[in-house]
Amino acid sequence: MNTEYSGSLHYLWWLLLACVAGGLIYLLSPILTPFLLAAVIAYICNPMVSYMADRKIPRTVGAVLVMLLLLGVFAALILIMVPLFEKEANRLLDKMPAYLDMLKNHVIPWLESRLDISLQPDMNVLKEALSEHWKSAGGVAAKMLPSLTSGGMAVVEFLVNLLLVPVVLFYLLRDWDMLVKLIDEMIPRYWHDQISQLARETDRILAEFLRGQLSVILLMSICYITGLWLAGLEFALPIGLVAGILVFVPYLGMIVGLMLATFAAMMQFQDWSGVITVWAVFGIGQMLEGMLITPWLVGDRIGLHPVVVIFALMAFGQLFGFFGILLALPVSAVMLVWLRHLRQRYLGSDLYNS
């Protein structure tokens, strides 16, 4: 009886620690975003630093070299992508008069005939509305001032978090092995083998997820760019690239890309056949991603049910904002590994078998 009571007290102690840790994470969630992002990047880049450390290069030097490499890759992407987007933007500006003319002479009349409403602006009505509301403009501006102030503070907070990421990243890369060793030494010896096994399984799941997700982004970018180019869309490169990169957030890449491509197609093509072709590209792309590419490259190895995916995205987005959405699936996959382990222990416990 004493043994059972001691075991129950032991589990209650760990449950209490987990609740306290969860409460701290919730309370500190507004400031955790840069640390989580830096930790993810450090996890990805640590093998390079460890590789150099094995060859007698100090981890401090290795961390600096890896950060310089990341900076170089980021700068190269900017140098490559900015001219491409600038070229496409100039093409868009050159064609804007023709697009506006088509909007006025084709799109608006078509909408008016289908919806039985007038979309042509009445200047007299606009003048009357402006004169009526002009006096209240000052009050509206005064009401908007607090929102503008809070928006400015949000921008400052975003910039501070962005600058904090490389600082935290450097220290994590430099001290990664020391932190892992410290955590390993703090694990109770009774739990050490089990937690070490869980850590290895977690590392395997994360590595598979990251490699698979990067491959999905690359393949979907190629698919969207190629498909839109074959459909004759003039802005296939930037739209396909944006849609492919945003694939890491489920359905976001398809939705954003479809909206941009639909607008571009309506401005470019003279009939609905071009728009329907663009829709077909994204429909086929979504089927390829959901039924072939993602199962093939990421697959059921992380084992998340679609309902769990939706809940994880909403929950992590609420707690950690945009970066929470990015981390939702890998963190959920890790949690699933731990829950599977707890389930196995529960099925083998006296509580279940008694």
C-alpha positions as CSV (number, residue, x, y, z in Angstrom):
1,M,0.0,0.0,0.0
2,N,2.8,2.4,0.9
3,T,4.5,1.5,-2.4
4,E,1.4,2.3,-4.4
5,Y,0.9,5.5,-2.5
6,S,4.5,6.5,-3.1
7,G,4.2,5.7,-6.8
8,S,1.0,7.8,-7.1
9,L,2.7,10.7,-5.2
10,H,5.6,10.4,-7.6
11,Y,3.4,10.7,-10.7
12,L,1.4,13.6,-9.1
13,W,4.7,15.4,-8.5
14,W,5.6,15.2,-12.2
15,L,2.1,16.2,-13.2
16,L,2.4,19.3,-11.0
17,L,5.8,20.2,-12.5
18,A,4.2,19.8,-16.0
19,C,1.3,22.1,-15.1
20,V,3.7,24.7,-13.7
21,A,5.9,24.5,-16.8
22,G,2.8,24.9,-19.0
23,G,1.6,27.9,-17.0
24,L,5.0,29.6,-17.3
25,I,5.0,29.0,-21.0
26,Y,1.5,30.5,-21.3
27,L,2.4,33.6,-19.2
28,L,5.7,34.1,-21.1
29,S,4.2,33.4,-24.5
30,P,4.3,37.1,-25.7
31,I,8.2,37.1,-25.4
32,L,8.9,33.5,-26.4
33,T,8.6,33.9,-30.2
34,P,12.2,35.0,-31.0
35,F,13.6,32.3,-28.6
36,L,11.5,29.6,-30.2
37,L,12.5,30.7,-33.7
38,A,16.2,30.9,-32.7
39,A,15.9,27.4,-31.1
40,V,14.5,25.9,-34.3
41,I,17.2,27.5,-36.5
42,A,19.9,26.3,-34.0
43,Y,18.5,22.8,-34.1
44,I,18.8,22.7,-37.9
45,C,22.3,24.3,-38.0
46,N,23.8,22.6,-34.9
47,P,25.1,19.6,-36.9
48,M,27.3,21.9,-39.0
49,V,28.8,23.5,-35.8
50,S,29.3,20.0,-34.3
51,Y,31.0,18.8,-37.5
52,M,33.5,21.7,-37.2
53,A,33.9,21.1,-33.5
54,D,34.9,17.4,-34.2
55,R,37.7,18.8,-36.4
56,K,39.1,20.9,-33.6
57,I,37.4,24.1,-34.7
58,P,36.1,25.9,-31.6
59,R,32.3,26.1,-31.3
60,T,32.5,29.9,-31.1
61,V,34.3,30.1,-34.4
62,G,31.9,27.5,-35.9
63,A,28.9,29.4,-34.7
64,V,30.2,32.6,-36.3
65,L,30.9,30.8,-39.5
66,V,27.4,29.2,-39.6
67,M,25.8,32.6,-39.0
68,L,27.9,34.2,-41.7
69,L,26.8,31.3,-44.0
70,L,23.1,32.0,-43.1
71,L,23.7,35.7,-43.7
72,G,25.2,35.0,-47.1
73,V,22.4,32.7,-48.1
74,F,19.8,35.3,-47.0
75,A,21.7,38.1,-48.9
76,A,22.0,35.9,-52.0
77,L,18.3,35.2,-51.9
78,I,17.6,38.9,-51.7
79,L,20.0,39.7,-54.5
80,I,18.4,37.1,-56.7
81,M,14.7,37.6,-55.8
82,V,14.5,41.4,-55.6
83,P,15.5,42.0,-59.2
84,L,13.1,39.3,-60.3
85,F,10.2,40.8,-58.4
86,E,11.3,44.3,-59.5
87,K,11.1,43.2,-63.1
88,E,7.7,41.7,-62.6
89,A,6.5,44.8,-60.7
90,N,7.7,47.0,-63.6
91,R,5.8,44.7,-66.1
92,L,2.7,45.1,-63.9
93,L,3.0,48.9,-63.9
94,D,3.4,49.0,-67.6
95,K,0.3,46.9,-68.1
96,M,-1.7,48.7,-65.4
97,P,-3.5,51.1,-67.8
98,A,-4.6,48.2,-70.0
99,Y,-5.8,46.3,-66.9
100,L,-7.7,49.3,-65.6
101,D,-9.3,49.8,-69.0
102,M,-10.3,46.1,-69.0
103,L,-11.7,46.5,-65.5
104,K,-13.8,49.4,-66.5
105,N,-15.0,48.1,-69.9
106,H,-15.4,44.4,-69.2
107,V,-15.2,43.3,-65.6
108,I,-17.5,46.0,-64.1
109,P,-20.1,45.8,-66.8
110,W,-20.1,42.0,-66.4
111,L,-20.6,42.3,-62.6
112,E,-23.3,44.9,-63.1
113,S,-25.2,42.6,-65.5
114,R,-25.0,39.6,-63.2
115,L,-25.6,41.3,-59.9
116,D,-28.1,43.9,-61.2
117,I,-26.3,46.8,-59.4
118,S,-24.4,49.9,-60.5
119,L,-20.7,50.0,-59.7
120,Q,-20.1,53.3,-61.5
121,P,-19.3,56.1,-59.0
122,D,-21.6,59.1,-58.9
123,M,-19.5,62.2,-58.3
124,N,-22.3,64.2,-56.9
125,V,-23.1,61.5,-54.3
126,L,-19.4,61.4,-53.4
127,K,-19.2,65.2,-53.0
128,E,-22.3,65.2,-50.8
129,A,-20.9,62.4,-48.7
130,L,-17.5,64.1,-48.3
131,S,-19.1,67.4,-47.3
132,E,-21.4,65.7,-44.7
133,H,-18.6,63.7,-43.1
134,W,-15.8,66.3,-43.3
135,K,-16.7,67.9,-40.0
136,S,-16.4,64.5,-38.3
137,A,-13.1,63.7,-39.8
138,G,-11.2,65.3,-36.9
139,G,-13.1,63.1,-34.4
140,V,-12.4,60.0,-36.5
141,A,-8.7,60.9,-36.6
142,A,-8.6,61.4,-32.9
143,K,-10.2,58.0,-32.4
144,M,-7.7,56.4,-34.8
145,L,-4.7,57.9,-33.0
146,P,-4.5,55.3,-30.2
147,S,-4.8,52.5,-32.8
148,L,-1.9,54.1,-34.8
149,T,0.1,54.4,-31.6
150,S,-0.5,50.7,-30.7
151,G,0.3,49.7,-34.3
152,G,3.6,51.6,-34.1
153,M,4.5,49.9,-30.9
154,A,3.6,46.5,-32.5
155,V,6.1,47.3,-35.4
156,V,8.8,48.3,-32.8
157,E,8.1,45.0,-30.9
158,F,8.4,43.0,-34.1
159,L,11.7,44.7,-35.0
160,V,13.1,44.1,-31.5
161,N,12.1,40.4,-31.7
162,L,13.7,40.2,-35.2
163,L,17.0,41.6,-33.9
164,L,16.9,39.4,-30.9
165,V,16.8,36.2,-33.0
166,P,20.4,36.3,-34.3
167,V,21.7,37.1,-30.8
168,V,19.9,34.1,-29.2
169,L,20.9,32.0,-32.2
170,F,24.6,32.6,-31.7
171,Y,24.6,31.6,-28.0
172,L,22.5,28.5,-28.7
173,L,24.8,27.4,-31.5
174,R,27.9,28.0,-29.3
175,D,26.5,26.4,-26.2
176,W,24.3,23.7,-27.7
177,D,26.3,20.7,-26.5
178,M,26.7,22.2,-23.1
179,L,23.0,22.8,-22.7
180,V,22.2,19.2,-23.9
181,K,24.7,17.8,-21.4
182,L,23.3,20.0,-18.6
183,I,19.8,18.7,-19.3
184,D,21.0,15.1,-19.5
185,E,22.7,15.4,-16.1
186,M,19.5,16.8,-14.6
187,I,17.4,13.8,-15.7
188,P,16.7,11.4,-12.8
189,R,18.7,8.2,-13.3
190,Y,15.5,6.1,-12.9
191,W,14.0,7.9,-16.0
192,H,17.2,8.4,-17.9
193,D,17.0,5.5,-20.3
194,Q,13.4,6.1,-21.2
195,I,13.8,9.8,-21.7
196,S,16.9,9.3,-23.8
197,Q,14.9,6.9,-26.0
198,L,12.2,9.5,-26.3
199,A,14.7,12.2,-27.1
200,R,16.2,10.1,-29.9
201,E,12.7,9.4,-31.3
202,T,11.8,13.1,-31.1
203,D,15.0,14.0,-32.9
204,R,14.2,11.5,-35.6
205,I,10.6,12.9,-36.1
206,L,11.8,16.5,-36.2
207,A,14.6,15.7,-38.7
208,E,12.2,13.8,-41.0
209,F,9.6,16.6,-40.7
210,L,12.1,19.4,-41.5
211,R,13.7,17.5,-44.4
212,G,10.3,16.6,-45.8
213,Q,8.8,20.0,-45.5
214,L,11.7,21.7,-47.2
215,S,11.4,19.2,-50.1
216,V,7.6,19.8,-50.3
217,I,8.3,23.6,-50.5
218,L,10.8,23.1,-53.3
219,L,8.6,20.7,-55.3
220,M,5.4,22.7,-54.9
221,S,7.2,25.9,-56.0
222,I,8.3,24.2,-59.1
223,C,4.9,22.7,-59.7
224,Y,3.0,26.1,-59.3
225,I,5.5,28.1,-61.4
226,T,5.5,25.5,-64.2
227,G,1.7,25.1,-64.1
228,L,1.0,28.8,-64.2
229,W,3.6,29.3,-66.9
230,L,2.0,26.6,-69.1
231,A,-1.4,28.3,-68.4
232,G,0.0,31.4,-70.0
233,L,0.0,33.6,-66.8
234,E,2.5,36.5,-67.2
235,F,3.3,36.6,-63.5
236,A,3.8,32.9,-63.0
237,L,7.2,33.2,-61.4
238,P,6.4,35.5,-58.4
239,I,2.9,34.0,-57.8
240,G,4.1,30.4,-58.0
241,L,7.1,31.1,-55.8
242,V,4.9,32.8,-53.1
243,A,2.4,29.9,-53.2
244,G,5.1,27.3,-53.0
245,I,6.9,29.0,-50.1
246,L,3.7,29.4,-48.1
247,V,3.0,25.7,-48.4
248,F,4.5,25.1,-45.0
249,V,1.3,26.5,-43.5
250,P,-1.5,24.1,-44.5
251,Y,-3.7,25.6,-47.2
252,L,-2.2,29.1,-46.9
253,G,0.0,28.7,-49.9
254,M,-2.9,27.5,-52.1
255,I,-5.3,30.2,-50.8
256,V,-2.9,33.2,-51.2
257,G,-1.6,31.9,-54.5
258,L,-5.1,31.3,-55.9
259,M,-6.3,34.8,-54.9
260,L,-3.2,36.4,-56.5
261,A,-3.4,34.2,-59.7
262,T,-7.2,34.8,-60.1
263,F,-6.7,38.6,-59.9
264,A,-3.8,38.5,-62.4
265,A,-5.7,36.1,-64.7
266,M,-8.8,38.3,-64.7
267,M,-6.7,41.3,-65.6
268,Q,-4.8,39.5,-68.3
269,F,-7.2,37.2,-70.1
270,Q,-10.2,38.3,-72.2
271,D,-12.5,35.5,-71.1
272,W,-13.0,33.0,-68.3
273,S,-11.1,30.2,-69.9
274,G,-7.8,31.5,-68.7
275,V,-9.1,32.0,-65.2
276,I,-10.5,28.5,-65.1
277,T,-7.1,27.2,-66.3
278,V,-5.4,28.9,-63.4
279,W,-7.9,27.5,-61.0
280,A,-7.2,24.0,-62.4
281,V,-3.5,24.5,-61.8
282,F,-4.1,25.2,-58.1
283,G,-6.7,22.4,-57.8
284,I,-4.2,19.9,-59.3
285,G,-1.4,21.3,-57.2
286,Q,-3.5,20.9,-54.0
287,M,-4.3,17.3,-54.9
288,L,-0.7,16.5,-55.7
289,E,0.4,18.0,-52.4
290,G,-2.2,16.3,-50.3
291,M,-2.4,12.9,-51.9
292,L,1.2,12.4,-53.3
293,I,3.9,14.9,-52.4
294,T,3.3,15.4,-48.7
295,P,2.5,11.8,-47.9
296,W,5.6,10.7,-49.9
297,L,8.0,13.2,-48.4
298,V,6.5,13.7,-44.9
299,G,4.0,11.0,-44.9
300,D,2.3,9.4,-41.9
301,R,5.6,9.4,-40.0
302,I,4.5,12.3,-37.8
303,G,1.0,10.7,-37.5
304,L,-1.2,13.7,-37.0
305,H,-4.9,13.5,-37.6
306,P,-6.4,16.3,-39.7
307,V,-8.5,17.5,-36.8
308,V,-5.4,17.6,-34.6
309,V,-3.6,19.6,-37.3
310,I,-6.4,22.2,-37.3
311,F,-6.5,22.5,-33.5
312,A,-2.7,22.7,-33.3
313,L,-2.6,25.5,-35.8
314,M,-5.3,27.5,-34.0
315,A,-3.9,26.9,-30.5
316,F,-0.3,27.7,-31.3
317,G,-1.3,30.7,-33.4
318,Q,-3.3,32.0,-30.4
319,L,-0.4,31.5,-28.0
320,F,2.6,32.5,-30.1
321,G,1.3,34.4,-33.1
322,F,2.6,33.8,-36.7
323,F,5.7,31.9,-35.6
324,G,3.4,29.7,-33.4
325,I,1.7,28.6,-36.6
326,L,5.0,27.7,-38.1
327,L,5.9,25.6,-35.1
328,A,2.5,24.0,-34.6
329,L,3.0,20.8,-36.6
330,P,6.6,19.8,-35.5
331,V,5.8,20.6,-31.8
332,S,2.5,18.6,-32.1
333,A,4.4,15.7,-33.7
334,V,6.9,15.7,-30.8
335,M,4.0,15.8,-28.3
336,L,2.4,12.9,-30.1
337,V,5.6,10.9,-29.5
338,W,5.5,11.6,-25.8
339,L,1.7,10.8,-25.6
340,R,2.3,7.5,-27.3
341,H,4.9,6.7,-24.7
342,L,2.6,7.7,-21.9
343,R,-0.2,5.5,-23.4
344,Q,2.1,2.5,-23.5
345,R,3.1,3.0,-19.8
346,Y,-0.6,3.4,-18.9
347,L,-1.6,0.2,-20.6
348,G,1.1,-1.6,-18.7
349,S,0.3,0.0,-15.3
350,D,-1.5,-1.6,-12.4
351,L,-4.1,1.2,-12.7
352,Y,-5.2,-0.1,-16.1
353,N,-4.8,-3.9,-15.4
354,S,-6.3,-3.9,-11.9
